[in-house]
Amino acid sequence: MKGDLRRQAILNRLSESAGPVSAGNLSKEFGVSRQIIVKDISRLRADGAHIESFARGYVFENTAKPRRVFKTIHSDDDVEKELNLIVDLGGRVNDVFVYHKFYNKVTARMNIKSRLDVQNFLDNITAGKSSLLKNITSGYHYHTVSADDVQTLDIIESELKKCGFLAQLQEYEPDEINKK
């Protein structure tokens, strides 16, 4: 497979993936060395693709879709309800983040787009010795949510508010929350 076709195939593979894809897996899938994949990713980035690197692999961020940041608060028992509400209405939970007095902004990628993703997330949290990020800030946390259109984000916001999950933004909160 020629380089241009392989890079397009890599981009397609990353955009369809529910989570990070390692360079090792991509190299096996495309029959090239891991180093070739690393170079392909570098070239895709140079061409404008927004690909992030994480410990478990690469993630393609489709920046063309509308996004909104929602500040929410709820109990641990309502995590599943909150996430399912968002994905059931057509949203994708890209991340969760909190603002901490000592650590500043702490972010974790989620990439949740289905009920199956929600269940896998909850299973992984339950199986480990991890805690939900919201618990270090008394339940307050933020989600960056993307959707196919602004109307979908409006519906998600309305439903989060109806369920009592939306928290009031404060004057002192960073401007980036209001801009996304």
Secondary structure, DSSP 8 states (H G I E B T S, - for coil): --HHHHHHHHHHHHHH-SS-B-HHHHHHHHTS-HHHHHHHHHHHHHTT--EEEETTEEEE--TTS-EEEEEEE--GGGHHHHHHHHHHTT-EEEEEEEEETTTEEEEEEEEE-SHHHHHHHHHHHHHSS---GGGGGTTEEEEEEE-SSHHHHHHHHHHHHHTT-B----TTS-HHHHH-
